[in-house]
Amino acid sequence: MIADSVPPLPRRSALPAGFAEWRARLDRQQVAPVVAVAGSKGKTSVLRAVESIFRAGGYRFATWTDRGVEIEGERQRGELGPWSRALTRLAAGGLDIAFQELDWATVPTISAPGGAYPIVAVANLCANSEACFFTRETTQARRALRLIRSSIATAGRMVLNADDFALSEDGDLAGDPGSRFLVGISADAPVLRRHILQGGDACWIEGGSITIREALRTQAIAEVRDLPSTREGTIPFAIQNALLATAIARCCGIAEDFVVAGLASHEARPESMPGSFNVFDFGSATIVVDSPMPSWFLRTSLRASANLGSGRQVRVVGPMLDVLTDDLAEVGRLLGRNGGVLIAHGVWPAERLEHLRQGVAGNTVPPIFLQAPNERTAVQQAMNMLRAKDVLLVLAEDPEATVSLIQRRLRRLSPRNDSTTAKAS
């Protein structure tokens, strides 16, 4: 138990004050209660989990994600105008808090109201891939991180994923441990353990439970298997999202009971974030809709989808034009592992398709490789071939259309036949 191995170091801060006290302090400092979430992947998933916690506490909030602005759960037309209205309501007391998703590319053009965020969470940067660390996108992300750090209010805090070593290499884990709240799967991971030994607040998994350590007190608050978004703990990054959401809420002073209730009621609804590892039960098979991604993030999605069924792995991919051509061979190798079926659709530049094929062929037992004219046809073809315990992973070029297609197919299934009853999450 980590509590038994940590010396009682002195801390300047006590346990987090309640939310009302946190808001009152921000008001005195003239800092708007806007929490920012950044990262290379999974930002919206983290925000939706945070929303569920604040909803469980009865708080009123606005959210700005890449899908637009929502105020108290209602989607708004436009972005800048509704966000301005949300900030006005925050200042007047009509809203309690707001959450803003930060995209690396737009960080230089978006700043916190008043120039400072009280809390910034960073979900990930490179998933511990050397190949990722030297890409143009990561160079842009590191510049954005420097700007984000400069946008944190005095006495503000950063919530950081200690399992992504690129964040520690980039200097985010240096300095006063009281200014950071770290999360990780295991408290024995070097970065997280060092932070805990320095007296910093942290959150991790121990004995199957979400465990938090604050002001030198350690407690388990929720069983991972009880959280719907994790599918009984089979989706590793959903566990990480729950940890990040927990840390954000605790930094705001949200009580443990609300954290637990919010995580227990949170389900990753495809309608609110299509293409963010949406999971559908298709009889005794499973369908997952995710987005095209480079190999360093694809490994995580493939590992999670493989945990959802013991049958064949069926994959559907399009041209993936945002993935570097040099990375496509590794993408193909990963998609073709363990045999199964791989369906490529759409118009592929010859060089890119050849890279994918070379990667697929590099496996000891390559999959059956098929081609389809478009995504809709490919998805329908894949669904028709599913058998018991199979898992279909669609890296959707058009996630909204793909999710709608799958949902329509599920609605046509007879609810009287147990073998075809389906549920989405």
VOPAGU-2260 file (C-alpha; in pm, 1 decimal, decimal comma):
REM VOPAGU-2260
SITE   aa  ch    i         X         Y         Z
SITE  MET   A    0       0,0       0,0       0,0
SITE  ILE   A    1     152,2     332,6    -102,6
SITE  ALA   A    2      38,3     504,6     218,5
SITE  ASP   A    3     265,5     280,1     424,3
SITE  SER   A    4     573,9     358,9     218,3
SITE  VAL   A    5     547,4     738,1     196,3
SITE  PRO   A    6     704,6     949,3     470,7
SITE  PRO   A    7     482,1    1220,7     623,3
SITE  LEU   A    8     627,9    1513,3     431,8
SITE  PRO   A    9     494,7    1859,5     518,5
SITE  ARG   A   10     247,1    2013,4     276,7
SITE  ARG   A   11     137,9    2371,3     235,5
SITE  SER   A   12    -208,9    2271,0     114,5
SITE  ALA   A   13    -481,9    2085,9     300,4
SITE  LEU   A   14    -748,2    1866,6     146,3
SITE  PRO   A   15    -928,3    2042,6    -141,0
SITE  ALA   A   16   -1178,5    2301,2     -30,0
SITE  GLY   A   17   -1536,9    2257,7    -140,4
SITE  PHE   A   18   -1644,9    2380,7    -480,9
SITE  ALA   A   19   -1805,6    2695,6    -335,6
SITE  GLU   A   20   -1478,4    2789,7    -167,3
SITE  TRP   A   21   -1286,1    2720,2    -488,0
SITE  ARG   A   22   -1523,4    2946,2    -683,6
SITE  ALA   A   23   -1503,7    3218,1    -418,8
SITE  ARG   A   24   -1123,6    3214,8    -435,0
SITE  LEU   A   25   -1131,2    3248,1    -813,6
SITE  ASP   A   26   -1377,0    3537,5    -785,6
SITE  ARG   A   27   -1143,2    3717,6    -545,2
SITE  GLN   A   28    -854,0    3660,6    -786,2
SITE  GLN   A   29   -1071,1    3763,7   -1083,3
SITE  VAL   A   30   -1004,8    3433,2   -1256,7
SITE  ALA   A   31   -1286,8    3284,4   -1461,4
SITE  PRO   A   32   -1377,2    2923,6   -1360,4
SITE  VAL   A   33   -1289,4    2775,8   -1700,1
SITE  VAL   A   34   -1110,5    2438,9   -1693,7
SITE  ALA   A   35    -907,0    2353,1   -2004,4
SITE  VAL   A   36    -835,3    2002,6   -2135,0
SITE  ALA   A   37    -556,0    1949,4   -2388,4
SITE  GLY   A   38    -393,3    1644,6   -2543,2
SITE  SER   A   39    -320,0    1470,1   -2870,3
SITE  LYS   A   40    -610,3    1224,7   -2835,2
SITE  GLY   A   41    -907,6    1165,7   -2606,6
SITE  LYS   A   42    -978,6    1522,7   -2492,6
SITE  THR   A   43   -1351,9    1502,3   -2556,1
SITE  SER   A   44   -1377,0    1168,1   -2377,6
SITE  VAL   A   45   -1217,7    1320,5   -2068,9
SITE  LEU   A   46   -1448,5    1622,0   -2083,9
SITE  ARG   A   47   -1760,2    1405,9   -2110,2
SITE  ALA   A   48   -1653,3    1212,4   -1800,8
SITE  VAL   A   49   -1594,7    1541,6   -1615,7
SITE  GLU   A   50   -1938,1    1664,8   -1724,1
SITE  SER   A   51   -2097,4    1353,9   -1575,8
SITE  ILE   A   52   -1933,2    1423,0   -1239,9
SITE  PHE   A   53   -2052,3    1783,3   -1231,5
SITE  ARG   A   54   -2398,0    1678,2   -1348,0
SITE  ALA   A   55   -2414,2    1433,4   -1055,5
SITE  GLY   A   56   -2335,1    1724,2    -823,7
SITE  GLY   A   57   -2613,1    1937,7    -971,4
SITE  TYR   A   58   -2377,3    2203,4   -1107,6
SITE  ARG   A   59   -2455,0    2418,1   -1411,5
SITE  PHE   A   60   -2189,3    2421,4   -1680,9
SITE  ALA   A   61   -2099,8    2504,7   -2038,5
SITE  THR   A   62   -1864,4    2306,6   -2261,6
SITE  TRP   A   63   -1672,4    2394,5   -2577,3
SITE  THR   A   64   -1541,7    2094,4   -2771,6
SITE  ASP   A   65   -1455,3    2036,8   -3136,3
SITE  ARG   A   66   -1826,1    1964,5   -3188,4
SITE  GLY   A   67   -1929,7    2310,0   -3073,0
SITE  VAL   A   68   -2060,7    2485,4   -2763,2
SITE  GLU   A   69   -2314,1    2336,7   -2523,3
SITE  ILE   A   70   -2474,3    2534,6   -2241,0
SITE  GLU   A   71   -2640,5    2324,2   -1972,0
SITE  GLY   A   72   -2647,8    2033,6   -2216,0
SITE  GLU   A   73   -2806,3    2225,0   -2504,2
SITE  ARG   A   74   -2613,6    2247,3   -2831,2
SITE  GLN   A   75   -2575,7    2608,0   -2949,4
SITE  ARG   A   76   -2561,9    2747,6   -3300,5
SITE  GLY   A   77   -2218,3    2885,4   -3374,9
SITE  GLU   A   78   -1923,6    2893,5   -3136,7
SITE  LEU   A   79   -1778,5    3235,1   -3050,3
SITE  GLY   A   80   -2115,7    3396,7   -2980,6
SITE  PRO   A   81   -2246,7    3117,1   -2756,1
SITE  TRP   A   82   -1912,6    3090,9   -2576,1
SITE  SER   A   83   -1921,9    3464,7   -2506,4
SITE  ARG   A   84   -2272,9    3422,9   -2363,1
SITE  ALA   A   85   -2152,6    3134,8   -2147,8
SITE  LEU   A   86   -1869,6    3346,3   -2006,5
SITE  THR   A   87   -2113,4    3628,1   -1931,8
SITE  ARG   A   88   -2336,1    3385,3   -1742,1
SITE  LEU   A   89   -2031,2    3255,9   -1554,7
SITE  ALA   A   90   -1943,9    3607,8   -1441,1
SITE  ALA   A   91   -2304,2    3681,8   -1342,1
SITE  GLY   A   92   -2352,4    3358,3   -1151,0
SITE  GLY   A   93   -2585,1    3192,1   -1401,5
SITE  LEU   A   94   -2335,0    2910,7   -1457,8
SITE  ASP   A   95   -2102,5    2745,3   -1207,4
SITE  ILE   A   96   -1815,5    2636,1   -1432,0
SITE  ALA   A   97   -1710,9    2591,6   -1795,5
SITE  PHE   A   98   -1491,3    2336,7   -1971,7
SITE  GLN   A   99   -1286,8    2413,2   -2281,9
SITE  GLU   A  100   -1116,7    2164,6   -2510,0
SITE  LEU   A  101    -784,5    2293,1   -2642,9
SITE  ASP   A  102    -657,0    2176,2   -2980,3
SITE  TRP   A  103    -281,5    2207,3   -3029,9
SITE  ALA   A  104    -325,7    2393,5   -3358,6
SITE  THR   A  105    -561,0    2656,5   -3215,8
SITE  VAL   A  106    -393,8    2716,2   -2878,3
SITE  PRO   A  107    -209,3    3027,9   -3005,9
SITE  THR   A  108    -542,2    3186,7   -3102,8
SITE  ILE   A  109    -746,0    3088,8   -2794,9
SITE  SER   A  110    -675,6    3213,9   -2446,1
SITE  ALA   A  111    -852,9    3193,6   -2114,2
SITE  PRO   A  112   -1090,4    3477,0   -2024,4
SITE  GLY   A  113    -878,5    3718,7   -1829,5
SITE  GLY   A  114    -566,5    3545,2   -1958,9
SITE  ALA   A  115    -548,1    3259,5   -1707,1
SITE  TYR   A  116    -692,7    2912,6   -1649,8
SITE  PRO   A  117    -728,8    2791,0   -1290,5
SITE  ILE   A  118    -687,1    2428,6   -1404,4
SITE  VAL   A  119    -535,9    2279,4   -1720,5
SITE  ALA   A  120    -540,4    1903,9   -1780,6
SITE  VAL   A  121    -314,0    1736,5   -2037,8
SITE  ALA   A  122    -428,2    1387,0   -2135,0
SITE  ASN   A  123    -128,9    1280,6   -2344,6
SITE  LEU   A  124     129,4    1387,0   -2595,7
SITE  CYS   A  125     302,2    1094,4   -2766,1
SITE  ALA   A  126     197,7     767,0   -2598,7
SITE  ASN   A  127     568,0     703,3   -2530,5
SITE  SER   A  128     659,3     666,9   -2898,6
SITE  GLU   A  129     993,9     791,3   -3023,9
SITE  ALA   A  130     856,0     806,3   -3378,5
SITE  CYS   A  131     582,0    1042,1   -3260,7
SITE  PHE   A  132     814,2    1269,8   -3067,5
SITE  PHE   A  133     988,6    1402,7   -3379,2
SITE  THR   A  134     685,7    1465,2   -3600,3
SITE  ARG   A  135     570,6    1809,3   -3710,0
SITE  GLU   A  136     247,7    1765,8   -3512,0
SITE  THR   A  137     437,5    1695,2   -3191,2
SITE  THR   A  138     664,9    1994,3   -3244,9
SITE  GLN   A  139     348,3    2203,9   -3272,9
SITE  ALA   A  140     206,5    2036,9   -2961,9
SITE  ARG   A  141     517,2    2113,6   -2756,2
SITE  ARG   A  142     500,6    2479,1   -2858,1
SITE  ALA   A  143     132,9    2480,8   -2760,4
SITE  LEU   A  144     216,2    2325,5   -2423,8
SITE  ARG   A  145     458,2    2606,6   -2348,8
SITE  LEU   A  146     181,8    2857,9   -2421,8
SITE  ILE   A  147     -62,7    2662,1   -2207,0
SITE  ARG   A  148     176,6    2660,2   -1912,1
SITE  SER   A  149     203,5    3036,9   -1938,3
SITE  SER   A  150    -178,3    3061,4   -1929,0
SITE  ILE   A  151    -221,8    2903,1   -1586,8
SITE  ALA   A  152    -336,7    3136,1   -1311,8
SITE  THR   A  153    -129,5    3206,2   -1004,4
SITE  ALA   A  154    -200,4    2919,1    -763,2
SITE  GLY   A  155    -356,6    2730,9   -1056,5
SITE  ARG   A  156    -286,9    2363,5   -1115,4
SITE  MET   A  157    -201,5    2126,4   -1398,0
SITE  VAL   A  158    -353,4    1778,1   -1414,1
SITE  LEU   A  159    -109,9    1555,0   -1600,7
SITE  ASN   A  160     -89,7    1199,0   -1728,1
SITE  ALA   A  161     225,6    1070,9   -1559,6
SITE  ASP   A  162     228,8     762,8   -1786,0
SITE  ASP   A  163     312,7     975,5   -2090,8
SITE  PHE   A  164     685,1    1029,3   -2045,6
SITE  ALA   A  165     700,0    1302,5   -2310,9
SITE  LEU   A  166     523,1    1533,2   -2066,3
SITE  SER   A  167     796,5    1491,6   -1806,9
SITE  GLU   A  168    1067,0    1536,5   -2070,7
SITE  ASP   A  169     897,2    1858,3   -2178,3
SITE  GLY   A  170     930,3    2007,9   -1830,7
SITE  ASP   A  171     569,8    1982,2   -1717,2
SITE  LEU   A  172     662,2    1772,0   -1415,0
SITE  ALA   A  173     931,6    2005,5   -1283,0
SITE  GLY   A  174     894,5    2250,5    -997,8
SITE  ASP   A  175     652,3    2263,3    -704,6
SITE  PRO   A  176     458,8    1933,8    -672,6
SITE  GLY   A  177     173,9    2129,3    -512,8
SITE  SER   A  178     101,4    2292,6    -848,2
SITE  ARG   A  179      29,8    1955,8   -1013,0
SITE  PHE   A  180    -210,3    1666,9    -973,1
SITE  LEU   A  181     -73,6    1354,7   -1147,3
SITE  VAL   A  182    -260,6    1044,9   -1262,9
SITE  GLY   A  183    -133,6     705,8   -1373,7
SITE  ILE   A  184    -234,9     343,8   -1385,6
SITE  SER   A  185      16,3     236,8   -1119,2
SITE  ALA   A  186     161,2     424,1    -823,8
SITE  ASP   A  187     483,8     230,3    -878,8
SITE  ALA   A  188     550,8     401,2   -1213,3
SITE  PRO   A  189     868,5     610,3   -1165,1
SITE  VAL   A  190     726,3     955,7   -1243,6
SITE  LEU   A  191     414,3     908,3   -1033,8
SITE  ARG   A  192     597,4     750,6    -740,8
SITE  ARG   A  193     852,4    1034,7    -729,6
SITE  HIS   A  194     569,7    1288,0    -726,2
SITE  ILE   A  195     394,5    1106,5    -440,3
SITE  LEU   A  196     717,6    1086,5    -238,6
SITE  GLN   A  197     750,3    1462,7    -279,0
SITE  GLY   A  198     406,9    1504,1    -119,9
SITE  GLY   A  199     213,5    1573,7    -438,9
SITE  ASP   A  200    -151,0    1487,2    -499,0
SITE  ALA   A  201    -214,2    1189,6    -724,6
SITE  CYS   A  202    -467,5     938,7    -851,8
SITE  TRP   A  203    -407,3     580,0    -967,5
SITE  ILE   A  204    -548,0     225,3    -975,3
SITE  GLU   A  205    -480,1      -3,1    -681,2
SITE  GLY   A  206    -652,9    -333,9    -616,9
SITE  GLY   A  207    -898,2    -261,6    -898,3
SITE  SER   A  208   -1006,0      69,5    -743,2
SITE  ILE   A  209    -953,7     434,6    -828,1
SITE  THR   A  210    -732,7     557,1    -545,9
SITE  ILE   A  211    -657,2     919,2    -460,9
SITE  ARG   A  212    -387,0    1067,0    -240,8
SITE  GLU   A  213    -433,6    1425,5    -126,9
SITE  ALA   A  214    -266,5    1612,0     158,1
SITE  LEU   A  215     -91,1    1287,4     256,6
SITE  ARG   A  216    -417,8    1094,4     290,5
SITE  THR   A  217    -484,7     793,6      64,7
SITE  GLN   A  218    -825,4     642,1      -4,2
SITE  ALA   A  219    -994,0     416,9    -260,1
SITE  ILE   A  220   -1314,3     572,8    -393,4
SITE  ALA   A  221   -1452,5     360,4    -679,3
SITE  GLU   A  222   -1424,2      12,1    -829,5
SITE  VAL   A  223   -1314,3      25,9   -1192,9
SITE  ARG   A  224   -1536,6    -268,3   -1285,6
SITE  ASP   A  225   -1840,5     -62,5   -1178,7
SITE  LEU   A  226   -1772,0     213,7   -1431,3
SITE  PRO   A  227   -1973,7     157,7   -1753,9
SITE  SER   A  228   -1728,8     350,9   -1972,8
SITE  THR   A  229   -1450,4     100,9   -1893,4
SITE  ARG   A  230   -1652,4    -209,5   -1986,8
SITE  GLU   A  231   -1563,1    -379,2   -1658,2
SITE  GLY   A  232   -1207,1    -252,5   -1682,0
SITE  THR   A  233   -1133,6    -392,6   -2029,7
SITE  ILE   A  234   -1066,2     -53,3   -2194,9
SITE  PRO   A  235    -736,2      82,6   -2054,9
SITE  PHE   A  236    -763,4     437,8   -2188,0
SITE  ALA   A  237   -1118,2     467,8   -2050,3
SITE  ILE   A  238    -967,7     395,4   -1708,6
SITE  GLN   A  239    -712,4     669,0   -1772,7
SITE  ASN   A  240    -993,5     907,7   -1871,7
SITE  ALA   A  241   -1173,5     829,0   -1545,0
SITE  LEU   A  242    -855,2     905,5   -1350,8
SITE  LEU   A  243    -810,3    1238,3   -1530,1
SITE  ALA   A  244   -1175,5    1331,1   -1471,1
SITE  THR   A  245   -1139,0    1242,2   -1103,7
SITE  ALA   A  246    -830,6    1461,0   -1068,4
SITE  ILE   A  247    -996,8    1757,1   -1243,0
SITE  ALA   A  248   -1302,5    1732,8   -1020,2
SITE  ARG   A  249   -1096,8    1706,5    -702,4
SITE  CYS   A  250    -891,3    2011,3    -801,7
SITE  CYS   A  251   -1224,4    2198,3    -817,4
SITE  GLY   A  252   -1320,2    2077,9    -471,1
SITE  ILE   A  253   -1588,3    1832,8    -582,9
SITE  ALA   A  254   -1677,6    1581,5    -310,0
SITE  GLU   A  255   -1578,0    1216,9    -351,5
SITE  ASP   A  256   -1943,6    1106,2    -349,1
SITE  PHE   A  257   -2018,9    1319,2    -655,2
SITE  VAL   A  258   -1706,2    1190,2    -829,6
SITE  VAL   A  259   -1811,4     830,9    -772,1
SITE  ALA   A  260   -2173,8     894,9    -873,5
SITE  GLY   A  261   -2068,3    1078,2   -1189,2
SITE  LEU   A  262   -1825,4     810,5   -1302,7
SITE  ALA   A  263   -2077,5     535,6   -1225,8
SITE  SER   A  264   -2343,3     704,8   -1440,7
SITE  HIS   A  265   -2112,2     803,9   -1725,5
SITE  GLU   A  266   -2153,1     617,0   -2052,5
SITE  ALA   A  267   -1959,6     715,1   -2364,2
SITE  ARG   A  268   -2255,9     803,1   -2587,4
SITE  PRO   A  269   -2173,7     785,8   -2961,6
SITE  GLU   A  270   -2404,9    1080,7   -3034,5
SITE  SER   A  271   -2198,4    1318,6   -2821,7
SITE  MET   A  272   -1857,3    1205,2   -2950,2
SITE  PRO   A  273   -1875,4     993,8   -3266,4
SITE  GLY   A  274   -1545,5     831,6   -3356,9
SITE  SER   A  275   -1414,6     832,9   -2999,3
SITE  PHE   A  276   -1401,7     456,4   -2947,1
SITE  ASN   A  277   -1778,5     411,4   -2962,7
SITE  VAL   A  278   -1873,1      56,1   -2859,0
SITE  PHE   A  279   -2183,1    -128,6   -2981,1
SITE  ASP   A  280   -2304,4    -474,4   -2880,7
SITE  PHE   A  281   -2408,3    -656,8   -3197,1
SITE  GLY   A  282   -2554,9    -978,7   -3068,5
SITE  SER   A  283   -2259,2   -1163,5   -2919,5
SITE  ALA   A  284   -2017,7    -969,5   -3141,7
SITE  THR   A  285   -1889,2    -616,9   -3076,4
SITE  ILE   A  286   -1846,9    -315,9   -3303,7
SITE  VAL   A  287   -1610,9     -27,6   -3226,9
SITE  VAL   A  288   -1600,4     302,8   -3416,5
SITE  ASP   A  289   -1282,3     503,9   -3374,3
SITE  SER   A  290   -1097,2     755,7   -3591,9
SITE  PRO   A  291    -791,0     713,0   -3816,7
SITE  MET   A  292    -474,9     761,9   -3612,9
SITE  PRO   A  293     -97,7     709,7   -3630,0
SITE  SER   A  294      55,9     384,2   -3512,6
SITE  TRP   A  295     149,7     510,1   -3164,0
SITE  PHE   A  296    -216,2     570,9   -3073,4
SITE  LEU   A  297    -348,9     283,3   -3283,5
SITE  ARG   A  298    -173,1      32,7   -3057,3
SITE  THR   A  299    -388,9     147,4   -2765,6
SITE  SER   A  300    -714,6     122,7   -2961,2
SITE  LEU   A  301    -627,5    -220,4   -3098,0
SITE  ARG   A  302    -539,1    -348,5   -2752,1
SITE  ALA   A  303    -867,9    -220,5   -2612,2
SITE  SER   A  304   -1080,0    -358,6   -2897,5
SITE  ALA   A  305    -908,8    -697,9   -2875,3
SITE  ASN   A  306   -1017,8    -714,5   -2509,4
SITE  LEU   A  307   -1383,5    -698,2   -2615,5
SITE  GLY   A  308   -1409,4   -1037,6   -2783,3
SITE  SER   A  309   -1229,0   -1368,3   -2828,2
SITE  GLY   A  310   -1328,4   -1425,5   -3192,2
SITE  ARG   A  311   -1185,8   -1281,9   -3514,1
SITE  GLN   A  312   -1064,3    -926,3   -3537,3
SITE  VAL   A  313   -1226,9    -751,9   -3836,6
SITE  ARG   A  314   -1096,0    -405,9   -3931,1
SITE  VAL   A  315   -1224,5    -140,8   -4172,3
SITE  VAL   A  316    -997,2     144,6   -4282,5
SITE  GLY   A  317   -1007,7     426,7   -4535,4
SITE  PRO   A  318    -723,2     624,6   -4696,4
SITE  MET   A  319    -626,7     783,1   -4358,3
SITE  LEU   A  320    -482,1    1089,9   -4527,1
SITE  ASP   A  321    -386,4    1250,3   -4193,6
SITE  VAL   A  322    -155,3     957,8   -4116,3
SITE  LEU   A  323     199,3     999,2   -4247,5
SITE  THR   A  324     281,1     779,8   -4547,1
SITE  ASP   A  325     599,8     663,1   -4372,5
SITE  ASP   A  326     385,8     537,7   -4083,3
SITE  LEU   A  327     141,9     336,6   -4296,4
SITE  ALA   A  328     355,8      21,7   -4306,1
SITE  GLU   A  329     351,0       7,1   -3926,2
SITE  VAL   A  330     -21,6      85,6   -3926,8
SITE  GLY   A  331     -75,4    -202,5   -4169,4
SITE  ARG   A  332     133,6    -437,4   -3956,9
SITE  LEU   A  333     -69,3    -352,6   -3647,4
SITE  LEU   A  334    -403,6    -382,9   -3825,8
SITE  GLY   A  335    -302,7    -718,6   -3972,0
SITE  ARG   A  336    -184,4    -882,7   -3650,3
SITE  ASN   A  337    -366,2   -1198,3   -3537,2
SITE  GLY   A  338    -507,0   -1265,7   -3883,6
SITE  GLY   A  339    -876,5   -1190,0   -3915,2
SITE  VAL   A  340   -1007,2    -964,1   -4191,2
SITE  LEU   A  341    -897,1    -620,2   -4310,0
SITE  ILE   A  342   -1120,2    -420,4   -4548,0
SITE  ALA   A  343    -968,6    -110,4   -4710,2
SITE  HIS   A  344   -1210,1     126,2   -4881,5
SITE  GLY   A  345   -1202,4     444,6   -5085,6
SITE  VAL   A  346    -950,3     590,4   -5327,5
SITE  TRP   A  347    -594,9     530,4   -5207,0
SITE  PRO   A  348    -288,8     693,9   -5361,6
SITE  ALA   A  349     -88,7     400,7   -5499,6
SITE  GLU   A  350     215,2     463,4   -5278,7
SITE  ARG   A  351       8,9     478,2   -4960,4
SITE  LEU   A  352    -182,4     160,2   -5038,7
SITE  GLU   A  353     143,3     -19,2   -5113,7
SITE  HIS   A  354     286,9      84,2   -4776,0
SITE  LEU   A  355     -25,2     -47,3   -4604,1
SITE  ARG   A  356     -13,0    -375,6   -4794,5
SITE  GLN   A  357     356,1    -425,0   -4712,8
SITE  GLY   A  358     284,7    -379,3   -4345,2
SITE  VAL   A  359      -9,1    -621,0   -4355,2
SITE  ALA   A  360     197,3    -883,9   -4539,0
SITE  GLY   A  361     473,2    -859,8   -4278,7
SITE  ASN   A  362     267,2   -1054,4   -4026,0
SITE  THR   A  363     332,2   -1424,5   -3972,0
SITE  VAL   A  364     -39,1   -1491,6   -4025,5
SITE  PRO   A  365    -169,7   -1200,2   -4235,0
SITE  PRO   A  366    -541,3   -1123,5   -4247,1
SITE  ILE   A  367    -772,4   -1169,2   -4541,4
SITE  PHE   A  368    -732,3    -840,8   -4730,8
SITE  LEU   A  369   -1041,6    -704,2   -4906,7
SITE  GLN   A  370   -1125,0    -376,1   -5076,9
SITE  ALA   A  371   -1453,8    -187,2   -5099,9
SITE  PRO   A  372   -1552,5     122,4   -5299,1
SITE  ASN   A  373   -1662,1     332,9   -4999,3
SITE  GLU   A  374   -1695,3     333,0   -4622,5
SITE  ARG   A  375   -2066,3     255,3   -4614,1
SITE  THR   A  376   -2021,0     -56,8   -4827,0
SITE  ALA   A  377   -1717,3    -166,4   -4627,4
SITE  VAL   A  378   -1897,3    -135,1   -4293,0
SITE  GLN   A  379   -2203,3    -321,3   -4418,2
SITE  GLN   A  380   -1983,2    -595,7   -4562,2
SITE  ALA   A  381   -1795,9    -627,5   -4233,1
SITE  MET   A  382   -2115,4    -639,1   -4024,6
SITE  ASN   A  383   -2255,7    -914,4   -4246,9
SITE  MET   A  384   -1955,1   -1137,0   -4182,0
SITE  LEU   A  385   -1951,2   -1103,3   -3801,3
SITE  ARG   A  386   -1980,1   -1420,4   -3596,2
SITE  ALA   A  387   -2007,7   -1483,3   -3222,9
SITE  LYS   A  388   -1736,3   -1307,6   -3017,4
SITE  ASP   A  389   -1591,3   -1127,8   -3323,9
SITE  VAL   A  390   -1483,4    -766,3   -3287,0
SITE  LEU   A  391   -1521,6    -516,9   -3571,3
SITE  LEU   A  392   -1306,5    -203,0   -3546,4
SITE  VAL   A  393   -1392,4      76,2   -3790,9
SITE  LEU   A  394   -1140,9     360,5   -3822,5
SITE  ALA   A  395   -1407,0     586,7   -3966,0
SITE  GLU   A  396   -1332,0     864,8   -4210,1
SITE  ASP   A  397   -1686,4     991,7   -4145,5
SITE  PRO   A  398   -1763,3     889,7   -3784,7
SITE  GLU   A  399   -2108,4    1050,3   -3767,2
SITE  ALA   A  400   -2231,9     873,8   -4080,4
SITE  THR   A  401   -2079,0     543,0   -3968,1
SITE  VAL   A  402   -2235,4     564,6   -3621,9
SITE  SER   A  403   -2574,1     645,0   -3779,7
SITE  LEU   A  404   -2541,4     349,9   -4018,3
SITE  ILE   A  405   -2466,1     109,5   -3734,2
SITE  GLN   A  406   -2745,9     244,4   -3517,0
SITE  ARG   A  407   -2998,2     204,3   -3798,3
SITE  ARG   A  408   -2883,6    -154,6   -3847,7
SITE  LEU   A  409   -2919,4    -221,8   -3475,3
SITE  ARG   A  410   -3271,7     -79,1   -3468,4
SITE  ARG   A  411   -3375,4    -321,6   -3740,1
SITE  LEU   A  412   -3272,7    -620,3   -3529,7
SITE  SER   A  413   -3558,6    -803,5   -3362,6
SITE  PRO   A  414   -3569,0    -740,4   -2985,4
SITE  ARG   A  415   -3741,4   -1078,3   -2945,3
SITE  ASN   A  416   -3431,3   -1263,8   -3057,8
SITE  ASP   A  417   -3172,9   -1270,2   -2776,2
SITE  SER   A  418   -2896,7   -1352,4   -3022,6
SITE  THR   A  419   -2943,9   -1023,5   -3204,3
SITE  THR   A  420   -3027,3    -785,5   -2921,9
SITE  ALA   A  421   -2787,6    -493,5   -2938,4
SITE  LYS   A  422   -2689,3    -207,1   -2714,3
SITE  ALA   A  423   -2462,5      91,4   -2778,0
SITE  SER   A  424   -2236,4     261,0   -2529,7
